[in-house]
């Protein structure tokens, strides 16, 4: 999940540029940020952190001396090694691998209403439960297998709708592959030029919860039959898959993606 690509000229700064409609929602912040509401987290300043131009938390310098986006170190569930590694090695890094994109789609849907830390901690169990996220294998899962995942001890979020949606979404995923050659090619058309949209936020308050690009992706996915793919979830998906680079200015991960 660490494919690299060059930064494009399409850069937004301060939350206004690039022609993308920035949308905020106090009740449903971008889940990946671990903020209150959609992410289920709690914010707060940390050592080395500060406030950006809009008054929200800016980058936080960790014990290793590296400046990071504050959601990775200061929110509920943050600070764990796998959480920081996700920020450093996966988040906003352009992803084009089919299986990785399907995995992220399932996990984002499972995360709805919960914290990302919860889902990330359960990722090994999800990989075991859903055939290492092979879309064809997931699409072929039977009723007995799915019912077993709803039992205590499965290690995943035991929400019937979310579990069943993994199978139905796998079938939709395969259909897009059949018609378009790859899900990746279809997905990346939702950003201009098929390249990452590079933002220049200086604090978390500037970051949108959804954009017209995520709204377009959500509408297209729903038309294809996907579930748990609202505009906020889709923006989080776009962050996770690197269609947008939302690392704050000053974060050591921002450059070179």
Beta strands, then each sheet from edge to edge (+ up, - down):
strand 1: 11-13
strand 2: 22-23
strand 3: 60-61
strand 4: 67-68
strand 5: 197-200
strand 6: 210-211
strand 7: 244-245
sheet 1: 1+ 5+ 7+
sheet 2: 2+ 6-
sheet 3: 3+ 4-
end
